[in-house]
Amino acid sequence: MLLLKRANELLEQGKLREAEFMFKAVLKENNKIGPALFGLGRICMRLEDYDSAIYYLKRACEHLPKMLDPLFALADAFMAVGSSVDAKTVLEYTLSVAKHNAQAHYKLGLFYLDHGFIENAERTFEAGLACPPSAVTAFMLHELSQISATNKLEAHIEKLHTLLTEYDNKRLKIVVYYSLARCNHRLQDHTQAFDYFRLANELQLSLCEFKTADMRSFFDELKEQCSEAFFSQPNDKVKATFTPTFIVGLPRTGSTLLEQMLVQHSNIGSMGESTVISDKIVPYLQMRNEAPFPQCLHTLNTSMLDHCRSLYVDEIKKHRVGEEVVINKLPANFQNIGLIQKIFPDARIIHLTRSFNANAWSVYSNHFAENEPYFCSLTEYKQYADFQEEMMAHFKRYLPRNIYTLSYEDLLDETPKELNKLLNFLYQKFEPECLEFYKSKRPVSTLSKAQVRRPLDQGPRSNWHVYEKEMMAMLDAEQTNLTTP
């Protein structure tokens, strides 16, 4: 099957059209070749043609009954079209035929966790620990370190120490260190917890390929492009059929909590942390203007902006969001506010803020998959926070009516009042269901997925206090290293 082998090679190289042609050539000879059907399903997933992906992946599962990857892919396709029930059916079936496979336990446990079935998730992860150890064992323990009862944490710590001796992969060690830190934090051994948080962050920082200071020129260029002249140019006279709404700010400032509150409203939907602007709209403008971002913003004519709107609306349709207000909660969209305002002049921007120390600790003590320096260094994060504050001040100067600032602390202290004010900004009336956000089984896949299943509490405001001495010492030492020639 040389043709099939070549098709898979092309798929791995990202040459989707060529791979598609070859997979279809294989199927023309025999339409029951499972690997070819799986290949076409993977291509459709990459192209975000989820209905076609479901068709091919279903057939692949039929003809590859002993393979789990097509089943996992089919579950992902069902999730992409909002069919959680079908995804659950597939994952539960997968576990029933692969009871000794840790990956099957992890995938189903993560589904339960994302949908708020915490007890089901815990049971599934714990059953997965009985499977032969593999890389995914570390990830199951990472989830359990946050949701297990405290009387089970010592056993998790023992398993995590075993993993440290068995695996030398740096990425896995990072996950294990974060898990050990979380277990010790919950057992109130804060000295040991901080040591593990430090090990996790230092190891991840060593994998980063740039420094936050390297972004200085980007933000300077962004301010130069999105200048007074940029905003004084007449906007296209367009009125969207929905209210484009963007929750922006620093990570771990409460965007998932706020989104979960807002989507309980009958007129508000969300496309989650959609990267459509950076992944599709910006590349289009870079191609059209033959310039990188943000220089490609120099020329934005009506035809370009119309195409950008179409790309964004297509993304909303893929997420099957039909409500009057459509949220995009990607925090890093603060960089795109100038572009957003040109595409949607009436866009609503919600800027979330949070006390720096509490926010910085929340970032430092959580595992972000991306190896970016501001996720794993307090000093690097302070630099990033300063850049973000600078950019928001710049945009607020020109768009004071489009940007609403809300602090995480105010949201916790006076939830009904703050929600009512915010809903007025979104042209909506308050609905009491917004206060019962924790009862929702809507899928949440961010780091806050377990937190938003509980009523509000003040813990996130004060967790950093027990580490204040260590945090301040680390900030002082890292700052000294940055400024020492």
SVG drawing of the C-alpha trace seen along z (x, -y; Angstrom):
<svg xmlns="http://www.w3.org/2000/svg" viewBox="-34 -61 61 66">
<polyline fill="none" stroke="black" stroke-width="0.4" points="0.0,0.0 2.6,-2.5 -0.2,-5.0 -1.6,-4.9 1.8,-5.3 2.5,-8.4 -0.9,-9.8 -0.1,-9.6 3.3,-11.3 1.6,-14.2 -0.9,-14.5 1.9,-14.7 3.5,-17.4 0.3,-19.4 -0.3,-18.9 -4.0,-18.3 -5.2,-18.5 -2.6,-16.2 -3.2,-13.7 -7.0,-13.9 -6.5,-13.0 -4.4,-9.9 -6.7,-8.7 -9.6,-8.9 -7.6,-7.1 -7.1,-4.2 -10.8,-4.2 -11.7,-4.1 -10.1,-0.7 -11.6,0.5 -14.0,-1.7 -13.5,0.3 -9.9,-0.6 -10.0,-1.8 -6.7,-3.8 -7.8,-5.8 -11.2,-6.6 -9.4,-7.7 -7.0,-9.8 -9.9,-11.6 -11.6,-12.1 -8.4,-13.7 -8.2,-16.0 -11.8,-17.1 -11.1,-17.8 -8.1,-20.0 -10.3,-21.8 -13.1,-22.2 -15.5,-20.4 -16.9,-18.5 -20.0,-17.0 -17.8,-15.3 -15.3,-14.3 -18.1,-12.5 -19.1,-10.6 -15.6,-9.4 -14.6,-8.7 -17.7,-6.6 -16.8,-4.5 -13.2,-4.3 -14.3,-3.1 -16.3,-0.3 -13.3,0.9 -10.7,0.4 -12.5,2.0 -9.2,2.5 -7.9,-1.0 -8.8,-3.7 -7.5,-6.8 -10.5,-6.9 -12.9,-6.7 -11.1,-9.5 -11.2,-11.6 -14.9,-10.9 -15.7,-12.1 -13.7,-15.3 -15.8,-15.8 -19.0,-15.4 -17.8,-17.9 -16.9,-20.3 -20.5,-20.3 -21.9,-20.7 -23.2,-17.1 -22.0,-16.2 -24.4,-13.3 -22.9,-11.6 -19.3,-12.3 -20.1,-10.8 -21.6,-7.7 -18.4,-7.2 -16.0,-7.7 -18.0,-5.4 -18.0,-2.8 -14.3,-3.2 -13.6,-2.6 -15.9,0.5 -13.7,2.1 -10.4,0.8 -10.7,1.1 -7.0,1.5 -6.1,-1.5 -5.1,-4.6 -5.8,-6.9 -9.4,-5.7 -9.9,-6.5 -8.2,-9.9 -10.3,-11.0 -13.6,-10.0 -12.6,-11.5 -11.7,-14.7 -15.1,-14.8 -16.9,-14.3 -14.7,-17.0 -15.4,-19.5 -19.1,-19.0 -19.2,-19.3 -19.6,-15.7 -16.8,-15.9 -17.5,-12.6 -17.7,-10.7 -14.4,-12.2 -12.7,-11.3 -13.9,-7.7 -12.8,-7.4 -9.3,-8.9 -8.8,-6.7 -9.7,-3.6 -7.2,-4.7 -4.4,-4.7 -4.8,-0.9 -3.9,-0.6 -0.2,-0.1 1.5,-3.4 2.0,-5.7 2.6,-9.3 -1.1,-10.1 -1.0,-8.8 0.7,-12.1 -2.1,-14.0 -4.7,-12.0 -2.9,-12.6 -2.7,-16.3 -6.5,-16.4 -6.9,-14.3 -4.6,-16.6 -7.2,-19.2 -10.5,-17.3 -9.7,-14.4 -10.6,-14.4 -7.6,-15.4 -7.4,-12.0 -6.4,-10.6 -3.6,-13.1 -0.8,-11.2 -1.4,-8.2 -1.3,-10.5 2.0,-12.0 3.5,-8.5 2.5,-7.7 3.8,-11.1 7.2,-10.4 7.3,-7.1 6.6,-8.8 9.5,-11.2 11.9,-8.2 10.4,-6.4 10.1,-9.2 12.8,-11.7 10.7,-13.7 10.8,-17.4 7.2,-18.1 6.0,-15.2 8.2,-16.3 6.6,-19.8 3.1,-18.2 4.3,-16.0 5.9,-19.0 2.7,-21.0 0.7,-18.1 3.0,-17.6 2.8,-21.3 -1.0,-21.2 -1.2,-18.1 1.1,-19.7 -0.8,-23.0 -4.0,-21.3 -2.3,-19.4 -1.2,-22.8 2.5,-22.0 3.2,-25.3 7.0,-25.2 7.1,-21.9 4.3,-23.2 6.3,-26.3 9.4,-24.3 7.5,-22.2 5.9,-25.2 9.3,-26.7 10.8,-23.5 7.8,-23.3 8.2,-26.9 11.9,-26.9 11.9,-23.8 9.2,-25.2 11.0,-28.5 14.1,-26.7 12.0,-25.4 10.9,-29.0 12.5,-30.3 12.0,-34.0 11.8,-36.6 8.8,-38.8 11.1,-41.9 11.4,-40.8 7.7,-41.8 8.5,-45.5 8.9,-46.3 5.7,-44.5 3.6,-46.5 5.3,-49.8 4.5,-49.0 0.9,-48.2 0.5,-51.6 2.0,-53.3 -0.3,-51.5 -3.4,-52.0 -2.8,-55.7 -5.2,-58.7 -5.0,-58.8 -6.1,-55.1 -9.1,-55.6 -10.1,-58.9 -10.6,-57.3 -14.3,-56.8 -15.6,-53.3 -17.6,-51.2 -21.3,-51.8 -22.1,-48.3 -24.4,-46.9 -23.9,-43.3 -27.0,-41.2 -25.5,-40.2 -23.5,-42.0 -19.8,-41.0 -18.5,-40.8 -14.9,-40.3 -13.7,-39.5 -10.0,-40.5 -7.3,-41.0 -4.6,-39.0 -5.0,-35.2 -6.6,-34.1 -8.6,-37.2 -12.0,-35.5 -12.9,-35.3 -14.3,-31.8 -16.3,-32.7 -17.8,-35.7 -18.5,-33.8 -20.2,-31.1 -22.4,-33.7 -23.3,-35.5 -24.2,-32.5 -26.9,-31.5 -28.7,-34.6 -31.3,-33.7 -29.8,-36.1 -26.1,-35.4 -24.0,-32.7 -20.2,-32.1 -17.7,-30.7 -15.2,-30.2 -11.6,-31.2 -11.7,-31.5 -8.5,-32.2 -10.2,-33.1 -8.7,-36.6 -5.1,-35.5 -5.4,-32.2 -7.5,-33.4 -8.2,-37.1 -4.7,-38.3 -3.1,-35.9 -5.5,-37.0 -4.6,-40.7 -0.9,-39.8 -1.3,-38.2 -3.4,-41.0 -1.1,-43.8 2.2,-41.8 3.2,-42.9 3.3,-41.3 0.9,-42.1 0.4,-44.9 1.9,-46.7 -0.8,-45.0 -3.3,-47.2 -1.9,-50.2 -4.4,-49.6 -7.8,-48.3 -10.3,-48.9 -14.0,-47.9 -13.5,-44.7 -10.9,-43.5 -13.0,-44.3 -16.0,-42.6 -14.0,-39.4 -12.8,-39.6 -16.4,-39.9 -17.3,-36.9 -14.5,-34.9 -15.7,-35.8 -19.3,-35.0 -18.4,-31.7 -16.6,-30.8 -19.7,-31.7 -21.7,-29.4 -19.2,-26.5 -19.7,-27.0 -23.5,-26.9 -24.0,-30.1 -27.3,-31.8 -27.9,-34.1 -28.1,-37.9 -24.8,-38.5 -21.8,-36.4 -18.9,-36.2 -15.2,-35.5 -13.3,-35.2 -9.7,-34.9 -7.8,-37.1 -5.0,-37.9 -7.5,-39.6 -6.6,-42.8 -3.8,-43.0 -6.5,-43.0 -8.8,-45.7 -7.9,-48.2 -8.6,-45.6 -11.8,-44.4 -13.1,-48.0 -12.6,-48.3 -14.3,-45.0 -17.1,-45.6 -17.4,-49.3 -20.1,-48.5 -18.2,-45.7 -18.4,-45.5 -15.1,-45.0 -15.1,-43.8 -11.8,-44.4 -11.3,-42.2 -8.8,-43.2 -7.5,-41.6 -5.2,-42.5 -1.7,-41.8 -0.4,-39.6 -3.4,-37.4 -3.4,-37.2 0.4,-36.6 0.2,-33.7 -2.8,-32.2 -0.7,-32.1 2.5,-30.9 0.6,-28.1 -1.2,-26.7 0.1,-24.7 -0.2,-26.3 0.6,-24.0 2.3,-26.7 6.0,-27.4 5.7,-31.1 7.9,-33.0 5.2,-35.0 3.4,-31.8 6.3,-30.5 8.1,-33.5 6.8,-36.1 9.1,-38.8 8.3,-37.9 4.6,-38.0 5.0,-41.5 6.5,-42.7 3.7,-41.1 1.1,-42.7 2.7,-46.1 2.6,-45.7 -1.1,-44.7 -2.0,-47.7 -0.2,-50.0 -2.1,-48.7 -5.4,-48.9 -4.8,-52.5 -3.9,-53.3 -7.1,-51.8 -9.3,-53.2 -8.1,-56.7 -9.6,-56.3 -12.6,-53.9 -13.9,-54.9 -17.5,-54.0 -16.6,-50.6 -14.6,-49.3 -16.1,-48.4 -13.6,-47.7 -14.7,-45.2 -12.5,-44.0 -12.6,-40.4 -12.8,-41.6 -15.9,-43.7 -17.5,-40.8 -17.0,-38.7 -18.1,-41.4 -21.2,-42.7 -22.2,-40.1 -25.8,-41.1 -24.9,-44.8 -21.9,-44.3 -23.7,-41.9 -26.6,-44.2 -24.3,-47.1 -22.4,-44.9 -25.6,-43.5 -26.7,-47.1 -23.5,-47.6 -24.4,-44.6 -28.0,-46.0 -29.5,-43.2 -31.7,-43.0 -30.6,-41.2 -31.8,-37.6 -31.5,-35.8 -30.3,-32.6 -26.9,-34.3 -26.3,-33.9 -26.8,-30.1 -23.9,-29.6 -22.5,-26.7 -25.5,-24.5 -24.8,-24.5 -23.4,-21.4 -22.2,-23.5 -18.7,-22.2 -15.8,-24.2 -12.3,-23.2 -10.2,-26.0 -8.1,-25.8 -11.1,-27.0 -13.4,-24.1 -13.7,-22.7 -14.0,-26.1 -17.0,-27.3 -19.0,-24.3 -19.0,-25.7 -20.8,-28.8 -18.6,-31.9 -16.0,-31.9 -13.3,-34.3 -10.5,-31.7 -9.0,-32.9 -8.5,-36.3 -6.3,-35.1 -4.6,-31.9 -1.4,-33.9 -1.1,-35.2 0.6,-32.1 3.3,-32.5 3.7,-36.2 7.2,-36.1 8.5,-33.7 6.8,-35.6 8.3,-38.9 11.8,-37.4 11.6,-35.8 10.4,-39.0 13.2,-40.9 15.8,-38.3 14.6,-38.0 14.4,-41.7 17.9,-42.1 19.1,-39.5 17.3,-41.4 18.9,-44.7 22.4,-43.5 24.8,-44.0"/>
</svg>
